[in-house]
Amino acid sequence: MEQNTPSSSAPIDEQAASDEHAASVDRAPIDEQAASALTGSGLRLALVDTSDDAAFTEWIRADFRGFHSPAPKEEVLTEARGYLRDRRTTAVYDDAIPSPTPVGTVNSWVAPLTVPGGARVDAWAISSVTVAPTHRRRGVARALLGSELRTAAAQGVPLAILTVSESVIYGRWGFGPATFASEWRIDTKRVRWAGPQTGGRLSFTDPESYRETGYRVLDAVMASRPGEIGLSPYLADRLIGPLKGTPDAERFRLVRYDSADGEPQGFVSYTVKGEDDFTRHKVEVEYLAAATDEALVALWRFLLELDLVAEVRAWTRGVDEPLPALVSDVRGARVTAVEDHLWVRILDLPAALEARGYERDGSLVLDVSDDLGLANGRYRLTVTDGVGRVEATEDAPDVILPVSTLGSVYLGHDLARGLALAGRITGDAAALDRLFRTAVPPRLSTWF
C-alpha cells in the first residue's frame, strides 16, 4: 500500500494523524477551478480509478513517456500498479484524440516530513508531474499543480513537497528549494582510510530476506534528520533492491551492518561496473542508509576498501557528508555536484511554523505574499524554549518575503543571506536566519 505513512514503529498519535490525512486524500474531489480552466482548452481533468487496470496502465505509460523512460514491459506495469494503486492519481485527457493515454499526469499522497525538532509533519507529496510534448502551453501543468495545492490546503495539510527534474519550474507555484544533495566521486587508488577502527558486523544479504529489517532501518534514518520523509513500500523497496526493469539489476549487491550486539543499524546497496583493466572497477552507490554514526563510518570504510575497485560514486548525500575527514587525501574524495533537491511549499503558515522546533528563542513579524492566496498574511512568530507560536498581527513587519522563500528557509538551511542579496527578502534577513537556521543542515537522501 502506498500512502507513505510512518511505519508501525512511529508514535501512535503521529500514525493516526497521517492515516486520517491519507484517507482524506482518497475522498477529496477533483478541483473544480482547475477542471473548469482546462475545459475551456478542450481538455478534461479527472481522477484515475486505480482499481481499473486498463485506465491505470495508460496513466503509467504516460508517466514513463513523460520522463523519457523505456516503454514499460508487462512485469513493470504489474509491479507499478501494485505499488502505486493507493496514491491519489490525476490525469488530463484530450477527448478529441483517439488515444486513451492521458496527456498530463500527477499523483500525490500524504507523507510524514521530519522537521527541525524531530517532529514528523504531514506533507502533501507530489510526484509524476508530466505534460505530453504535444500539449505544451495549454495550461496543463498550471491545472495539475494548482489542483494539487488547493486540494491539499482544503484537506488541512500544512505543507506540500516535491523533488524536481528541473529547477526552473516550481517557484511559480510557491515552492522553494529547502534541501541540497551532494554527489561524490572517490578515487580509491589515491585515498587510504583515515577514520576510526570500526566494529560491528558486515554481511551480504538479499532484498527479500532483509526487507522487513530494512524498513525499520530506513524509518530510523528518515526520522533522524529534517528534510527526510517517511517511506512507502515502493520508495523503500527501490532503495533496498532493484525493481522490475531496473537496468543492471543482476549487478546489485546489498550489504547490511549490525552493531556488535546484533542491532541492525544500516545497509548499502550498490552496483559494480567493469572496466578493461580488471583492477579498476567502478562502484555506484544506489543507497547508503546509516541510522547511527557507527554504521555510517563502517559502510563508507567497506566501500572505500573494496578490492579491484578504482572509483566509488555516490549521489543524494548531505551537504555535510563527513567523507573528507575519513580519508587520507581530501582531494581524493571530491564533491562533483551540489544540486537543489527537496522543494517545500507552505500551505498553512501558522500550522507549519508551529510544527517545527527552533534552536534559538526570539520574535519576528513576517509579511508573506502568496500568489495563490493560500498562505499570505502578516504574522508574529514568537519562540520560547524552542517552541514557536504564531498569531496574526498588524504590527510593522520585520521581514517581507514571498511564500517560496519561506519554504526555502523552513527546514533550517542557511539560505537567508543569499535570498536577501537576490531581493527575495526585505528587512532583517539576519534575524530570520538566526531564528530559522539549524546547526545541522536538512537533508533528503532519496527521490520521490
N, C-alpha and C positions, 0 to 999 in steps of 0.2 A: 504494500500500500504506500502511496506517495503523497503524504500530506506534510512531510518534513517537520514533524513534531519531535520533541525530545524523546530519547529512548526511555525505557522503563526505569533507568537509574536517575532520571531527573526528578526534582521535587514534585510531589503530587499536585500541589496547587498550581505550579507552573505548567504541568502536563495538562491539567484540566482546562486552564485558560487557553492554551494552544489548541486543544481539541475543540473547544467551543468556537473559536475563531475559524478553525479548519472546516467545521461543519457548516458555518455560515457562508463560507466560500461557495459550497455546493448549492446553497439555496439562493444566492444572490442572482437577481435577474440581469439581463443584458442592459447596458447603459443606453437609455433612450436618446440622450443628446448625441452620442457618437453614432448610433444607428440611424438617426434622422439625417445627420450630416452626410453619411455615406449614401443614403437613399437618393439624395439629390445628385450624386455622381453615378447613379446606376449600379451601385454595389450594395451588398447585403452583409450586415454584421450579425453573427449568430453564435450561440454556444454550440459546441460539438457534443453530441451524445457519445461519450467514450465507450458505452456498452454496445454501440453499433459498430462492429468490427470494420465494416466496409467504409463507413464515413471516417472513422478514426484512422484507418490505414491511409486514406487520401490526405488527411491532415499531416500525418507523419511523413509521407512522401514530400509534401510541400515544405515541411521543416528541413528535411535533408537537402532538398534542392536549394533552399534559401541560403544555406551555408556552404554550397558547392561541394557537398559530400557525395560519395558514390551512391547510386540508386540502391536503396536497402534491399537485401535479399529477404526471403520469407522468414528465415530464422531470426533475422534482425527485427523485422516487423513484429513478429510474435513476442519477442522479448520486450520491445519498446511498448507495445500495448499493455503488457503485464505490469511493467514498471510505472508507466505514466498515466494509467487509467484514472487515478483519483485526483489528478490535477484539474483545476478549472481550465478548460481548453476552449479557446475562442478562435474563430476564423472569419475571414472576409471572402465572400463569393461573388463572382461575376456571373449572374444567371444568363447573360447574353451569349456566353461561350458554351460549347458542348461538354467541356471537361468538368468532372465532379471534384477536381482538385482545387482547393482554395487558393486565392491569390494573396492572402495575408494570414499570418499565424501569430499567436501568442499563447502562452499558458502561465499559470500562476498558482501559488499555494502559500499557506502561512508557515513561515519558518522562524524558529527562535534565534534571534540575533544576540550574541553576547556583547554587552555594552560595558563601559568603564564602571567599576564597582562590582562586576561579576554577575549582575542580573542578566537573565535571558528574556528578551522582549520580543513579542510577536511582531514580525515584519512581513509585509506582502512581497514575496519573492517573485520576480518577473523574469521569464525566460522565453526562448524560442521566438523572438520578435523577428519576423521576416516579411518582406514585401516582394512579390514577383517582379522581376525587371520589366515585364510587360505592362505593369500597372503603377509605375512610379508617378509621383506628382499628382495623385488623385485623392490625396487625403487619407490614405490607408493607415500609415504609421501614426498620424495625428489621432485618428479614431481609435486605434488599438491602445495607444498609451494613455490617452485621455480617459478612455473607458476603464482601464485598469485602475488608474489613480482615483477616479471618482468612486468606483465600486469599493476600493479598499477603504477610502475615507468613510463611506456610508456604512461599512461594516465595523467601524471603530478601531481599525488597525492604525497604530500611530506612525508607522514608518513604511516606506517602500524601498526595496533594494534590488539591484541587478549587477551583473558583470557584463562587460561590453566588448564587442569585437571592434568597434570604432569609438574613439573618444570624443568625437565632434557632434554626436547626435543628441545625447540625453540631457544636456544642460538646459535646453529649451523647455523641458518638462519639469525643471526644478530639481533635478538630480545634481549632486556634486561628488567628485571623486574623494573618497574618505579613507581608503587604504591603498597602499602601493606594494607591488610584488617585485622581487629581485630575481634575476636569472644569473646562474653561476656556471663558470667553466673552470675546472680544477685540473692542472697538469700534474698527474700523479707520478710522473718520472722526475719532476722537479721538486716536489714538496715531500717532506717527511712529517710523520705525526709528531706534533709538539704538545699535544694535550695530555691530560692525566691518564694514568692507567685505568682501564675500565674493568668493571666486574660484571656480574650477571651472566646470562646465557643467551647466546645467539644460536638460532637453528632455522634451517629451511623448513617451510611448511607449504601447504597448498590452500588456495582461496576457500574451497568448500569446507575443509576441516577447521579453518581458522575464522570463519565468517562471524560467528557469534562473539568470539573473543575480540575480533577486530572491531565490531560495532562498539563494544564497551571502551576500547582504547580510543576510538575516534570520538566518542561522546566526551571523554575526558579532555581530549585535545581541543575540541570545539568549545568547551566550556571555559577553557583556561586563558583565552586572550580576546579582548574586544575586537570585533570585526568578523570572528568566526561564526558560522551558523550551524544549527543542528541539522544532521544529515538524514535524509530519507534512505531506504534501502538502495534505491537506484544510485544516489550520489555516493553512498558508502561503498557499494559493491564495485563501482568502477575504479575506486582507489585501491581496494584490496586485490583485485584481479581483473583481467580483461573481460569486457562484454563481448557479445556476439559481433562478429565483423570487425573487431579491432585489428588494425594492421600489426603484424609480427606477434600475434597473441602467443604463438608457440615459444617465443623467446622470453616471456615474462617469468620473473623469479620473485619469490616472496620470502623474506627473512623476518622472523619475529625476534623481539628482545624481551626477555623476562628478567626481573631482578633476581638477586641471589636467593631470595626466599620464594621465588616462583611466581611473583606478581607480574602479569602482563603489563608492559609499560610502553611498547612501541612496535613499529614494523616499518619495513621499507619494501616497496615494490619497484622493480627496475627491469630494464632490458639491456642486453649486451649485444653490441653490433660489431661485426668482424671487419678487419682491415687486411690489406695484402700482407702486411707484417703481423704475424700471429701474436706477437708480444705487445701490440699496440691497439687492443680492442678499445671501444668506447662504451661507456656505461651511461644510459639515460635514466635518470631517476623519475619514475612515474609519480611516486608519492612517498614522502618520509613523514611518518606520524610518531611524535615523541610526546608522551604525556608527562615526562619528567626530564630534567636536565641530564640525568644519568643515561636515559635512553637516547637522548639527542647525541651525546658525546659518543656512546658506543656504536650507534648506527653510522655516524659520519666516519668513525675510525674504520669500521668494516668496509665501507665503500672506498675509502682512500687507500686501503691496503690490499685491495683485490689483485691477485696475480694476473699477469698478461694483459693488464689494462693501462692505457696511457692517459685517458681523459675521462673525467666524470662531469656530467652536465645535469643541472637541476633547475627547476622552474618554480614559480609561485612560492618562493621563500620570503620571509620577512625582510624589511629593510635593516633590521638589526641582527641578521644572521651572524653568529659568532665565528664563522669559519676562519677569518684571518688570524684569530688568536689560537687556533688549534693546529696550525701548520707552521713548518719551519721557515717558509719563504712566503710572505704575504702576497707577493706578486705572482705566485703560482696558483693562487685561488682568486679569480677575478670576477667581479660583477660585470657581466656583459650587457645587461639592460636593467632598467628600473621603469616600470610602467604602472599607470593607474589600474586599479583592479576592481574593488568594490565601490559602487556608487550608491549614495544614500539620498533619500528624498523624505523630508519631514512632511507628515500629513496632519498630525495633531501636535502642535507645538508644546502646549503645557504637558501633555502626557509623555511626549518623547523626552523633554528636558528633565522631568521629574523621575523618569525611569532609570536614568544613568546616575552613577556616583561621581563625585568630584574630589580632587586631591587637595584643593585649597578652598577656603571659605571666601565669601565676598558677595557683592551685589552689583547687578548690571541691568540697565534698561535696554532692551533690544527692540528695534523697529524693523520688522521683517516684511518684505514685499513678496508677493506670490501672484504671478500672472493668472494662475488657475483659481485663485481665491480660496485655497484650502487651508493655508497656514499663515496668512498675512495678519498683521496686527502689531500692537505695541505691548510689550510685556516686561515686567520686572522679574528677573531670576535672582533669588536670594538663596545662598548656600550657607548652611550652618552645620558644622560637624560632618561635612561631606555630603549632606542631603540637600537636594535642590527643591525649592518651592517656587511656583510660577503663578503670577496674578496679572491680569490686565491692568494697565495704568495709562494715565495721560501725562505722566512726568516726561520731561525732556529726555530724549534718547541719549545713551552713552555711545551706542553703536547703531549704524544703519546698514543693512545688508539684505541681499536677496535670499530667498529660501535655499537656493542651490549652494550658496556659501555657507549657510548654517549647516547644511548636510555635510560639507567637507570637513568642518571642524568638530562635528558632533561626536565622533569616536575617539578624539583626543590627539589627532595628528597635528604637528607643528606647522600649520599652513597659514595661520592668520597673517603673519607679516607679509608674505608674498602676495596674498589676496588683497591686502591693503595697498601694496605698491601697484597692483594691477587695477586699482579703483573699484574693487568689489566689496570693500569695507570702508565705510566713512565713520570717523570718530576714533574712539580709543581702542585700536586693534590690540595693543599690548595688554589691556585689561581683559579683553576677550580671550586672548591666548592664555593668560595666567589662569583663568577660570576653567577653560575647557581642555587645555593640553594635559596629557598624561605622561608620566615618566617613561613608561614602556609604550612604544608606538603600536597602534592597532595593526592587525594582520588578517587577511583571508587567504588561506593556503590551498584553496580549491576553486574550481569554476562551478557555476550552476546555470 
